[in-house]
Every structure is written in C-alpha cells, then in structure tokens.
C-alpha cells in the first residue's frame, strides 16, 4: 500500500469531508470553481481568496504556501502567510511567502474551515524491508521503530535468536555514506547523496563498468561508452554514448531522484516509461530502453544530431526567423497530434489498475526538448523526453519542488496545469507549443515574470502579452493565431494539436 496524505475537515461547512492523495500532485485551495478543495462562497469565508494557497503533495510529504491572501493561512494557529492590511490583492499577489512543511496531525485553517492533515507511511520489516500489511502492524512491532514480518520472525524463533534486529542505516547507493538526515525518517529505498548527485558522470562511469559484468538491471546500457555531455536540466543529464561493437550513437539520459526511490516508485516509473517506448513516429524522438540501479534511472534514446531548439536559438543570437521557427512548431504539432491519440500499454484507471488505452500528454514541452535532425531542407524537428517528466513526477521521484522556481518550466505552462497537474489534458501541450513558438520568435516568454514575484501566481492569473507588442514586425495574421493559442482563462482555445497546426498554416 502506498504512502498517502489525508485532509479531513474538522470544522466549518465542509465538516466530515475527506480528501485523499496517494500520488504526487499539487492543488489550489480557495473559493474559485476550479479549486480543489473548494471552500464555500459565504459570509464565513468572505476573506478567503479565490486562489488562497497552494498545496504541494508528494506522499508522505506535504507542503503549503499562502498566495498573499488578505486573511492569511494558518497552521496550528500560527499565520504562515498574509499580505499587509493596506495592500490590494494585486500587491499581495506580488509577494512570495515561504513554503511550510506539514506533519501528521497539523491543522490548516482557512477562515472557519479547518483541515486536519493525516499522513500514512507503510511499515516495512527491519530485516528484509518487505512491506508489512497495516492490519499486522501491531503484531509485527517488536520495539519502537523495530518491525519483523512473519517470515523473519519465524526464522528468528526457530533459530532461538532473541536479540532484536537493528534498523539498517540509510546509506548512499553509490558511496555508502550515511544519509539518514538527508532521506528523512518516513522514506525508504535507494538514495544518492547530495555530494554524488553533484557529479553524475562518476555515477554513469560506475554503472557502465558494472554493466560489463552482465548485471540484469544494467542490460539497457551494456556495451556503451560515454563520448561527451550533451546537456543538463532540472530532470537530469544527457550524454552522447556510442556502442563499442556496433558504433551506434545514442543519447544516454541519467535521472537521479530527489528523494529515496522505493520499489513501488521504481515500478511505477519504469512501467510508465513503457508508454514512451510505444511511441513510434517520425516527429517523436525514439525511446530505446530504460533501467534503474544504485538509485539512478537511465534511458537510451535516438540521438538527434541537430541538438535542441534552445541551443539553436543561442547560436542565432536569441531569436529565430519566422521561416525557421514556424516549420519547427508545425513538425512539433504533428508529433503531439500523434502522441495524444496513440495506443499506449498503461493507462491508470479509477480503481488503481493499469490497462491499455489512448493518448499521452507530454506536460514539459519547451524549446529545450524539441530536437532537430538533419540539416537544410531535409531538417526535421522531433519532440523529445515525451512523458518522462510526467512519469518521474507521478512516481514521486521529483520531490517537493513544484512550488519553488526550480521545478519544470513554468514559463511554458498554462494555468490548467497548475490547477490540476495530475489530470492535465492534451491542451496543455498545445499551449506550451504556442509558448515555445512565441519564445522562438521574440526571445521572451508569453507572460511577464517580474523578479521577486510569485511565479506560480503569475501562471495562474497573469495575462499573455500580445506578441506584436514584443515584435511589431510579426505579421498580423500569424500574431492573431499565436495570441489565440495562448488564451488559457477560463479555457485553452485550441482543442487539438491538429487544429492549431491548420490555423498556423492558414496564417502563413
């Protein structure tokens, strides 16, 4: 059974209602219709903002941050965020309050409504790390923090061993250093320490050396050698690797989780990467193979010799001409249209099971992961890292980073993706494609992000700047289509990648 977070209302109009989260997600609390949990719009909550505070949830961790509300957000009776009395809502929105980590039993107070936080953490055997069912917890506990499963207990009794087992220390999966303080008491699984994470090349060298011995977990990278680094970002580092026998070159991507990766998280992530592997299209970077060892995930993908579009922009001085940028986005939209309708092996159902289905949302599209192959008139663009950000985040491996400015690329993210990250629809990719085109043509983002302002509040409520204000030379018809594609309040304008692609073609 996975870790889970429960929010139960203990006071107010919603008393008795319960909200349960067993996967990585974020949600906005407030009076707006798109909030979840949504608070009543009545006299008792008239000082609660429409978008009051943000919850960042990665079971068993949960974090809250106020959005500069008038009445503030309280945790256990103490205010953790509130704008000054003489400030307008617009001025309060410009403030950025610190995030507050929550513990089991904490109470979040918004007006007359009180939510009590419940945190469930699975219990594992101290000796073999096997999960112990919740109904056997009392029987399994031998001492504070010491648990034995039925099998280990039977073995100890048979051997007449009366000395209780000691908890295994939490150590770095690469160097063996004690990392108990880094990991935290509620998390189990493989973990790479901060020092080792800072030098991923050493981890790659270790894994490639171990792969030579034929270790089953490393078959995906057996026989490869690293030539050079291609790039790095928030999700990991990418290397150019060559197979020693065939000479084939691939992009080798390495991703190190922010938190300890337990068995369930590994299985969930690697299962979802099979969806990426199922995508076979000329406009999508081919995903070859994947694996996990020593707390590190790795993948081999098709190598695109033209590099990523963001690097092309740097070579061009920041912007791309229309006759270069638009074809790249047209190719990108072809890839999105295919992936949004492709058959994939694993779609999670309401009962928690996985079955074959259709459609995969990227959720992290930007010029950084649009790649180029070939040159001149034969050059084509391909969508890369398809679904990896979603799979990594859904498995809880990205840690609590969404409410900070380091997570993902909020500049290419519509408000719908913040309101309901877990349930993001294909439209968020279409908005991101339009934002990427806007960025390629102007070297700026669709919305203004002034320093020292809450970036996620701007994603929620900020209005895109019409593209011709950035560059008046952009043709009017093209500008109108791009501006239309960037509408995200209350809904995203274009329903499909094909619809946006046809609109762009008509505007040329």
Steps between C-alpha positions, in 0.01 A plus 500: 500500500648839401553791737207739504396844619151561640338840554191469719285800583446524874323837510286711269241437229706215353528309831535127440624528142826326427754546222749217441821524295716193431698645208712802422282802431435865575172675568370848571272565798259792477150615397546482121309232310821339375644456854521162670426498789250780422378709792147641518429853379313622811539754778721267704750489212470850355863569589623184331654574161383334179844341474608506863788257545684222321556145624800310368450130570743211458389232748613475776610867462267799479573871486280811500557857383275805528437710189502838673140474621330769708416277799802275465548126543554358847666176605430392857383852580807676360487714186739383229404760241290814473525825309515830685165660595542798268598284201269429206457140375720591204777622732465191718533278193844647442624372836658159537461321830714206615373145473401323820550125544210325671501209745246237598233666716565856384197721441462739206257782575327705228232719650253278685616186322765280659676213323681238706802341328535124519818329375514124450840337449528128413682287757785278378686213665819619671690199366379429145323833418185313394184708546285394794120521457335767714285244684814315612688806623427442871614139484811586297627774733767364735623833638471872409601522132574123481271277290524138387295337227357151562782330306788677681333453837450127435866463400616678815279283723617180330865599547423612857633851421376735770704809411279747317617610154632854471366733230722499195675836454395703196806533281581655162444247222830602341753590773345332804502815717233527772217711358236453768465876557467570126243227436276559803336246724188445286672389178649169399688387189814580304639850532800684356661754732531869416876472439463216249209671324731794431721278282266283289783405261659290774169320550475433127854363487422269792182369338667444162782310667252287695302437179800316354444221751154437356300624799134457408395852608763652269439309176359817338843669509728198462774557243470880490766761569447872561650745250385838638227686683216632283312702759340510840185634659267462795429135423851374437806488278524376140815346351596392150581130523635259238460124492847344498415226248235645268621861516139617541469836674219565746402767749547356849285684753566467873242604760569494875192526726477782753370251756562136589360274227317202648389191309151634427633831363749319275236266365254785441753711314647223283149376417400847379816532290366206300238745371780718362665194349175419316510830307627440145482810281740704290419812705568338840849414627520120516529362852716184499544350847505582870610371838579586860796417725672657801219750545546630143267473198644489149366490144630466151331706229549588135784751459397816313809651337350851471467542877214673681319811381605709801864448401419597140349820637823578683695453176260736320539769765180421693225504235413293195352636177141414417593272209709290741292513820156425357603179312659374824172551687297346215715186530459513879123519468504193272684310773257622766195411290633146459591453867171644627316225311751213499431161656700455820526197730446662840215736584409524867136429580289636786543174692880538485556230238676555166356408161580580136356827379555801279684825536809625678550858620855642501452766772852643471523627141738790427782587256727297733343170395419564138788342307629534145624231262675559168571837344380740233177412321506146640510613864214375716397574859408236755341511844731352763469387862141407425313422821817468708431806716147374560616148586785621724273740685205260530732244658590760763867505399526875442450586868319809625614750239191610310433807712858620469641667191731209417233250399428451132453797270210712628560751219357240259221381730131607484294556812310171449819306564549660841136459599498130413849372428411132534202526267656726236338461157658519150407870480786587738747375238335712232534808721865410565561466124357850446713632788806337342428665164450835677837455674676398177373808317552758776756352743245582773229309686127552437441635853709751692681357803636793706769410754397430860143417401334164549554326167215252551255778582593657166443167322155488661386856443742673265389602151718424194646809333384524135796392290505811280572707809823304525575521129279717272661345190320168550221473239156582639329176394772285653496710818123458535530120486783491754315735738186288467695182578630660822156567644474287816234669710245361548600235245770433242375604155623218272369152581751307292850529361360446151262795538785730605719369217233574237447849642872573475516371141206724400675801654822458298 
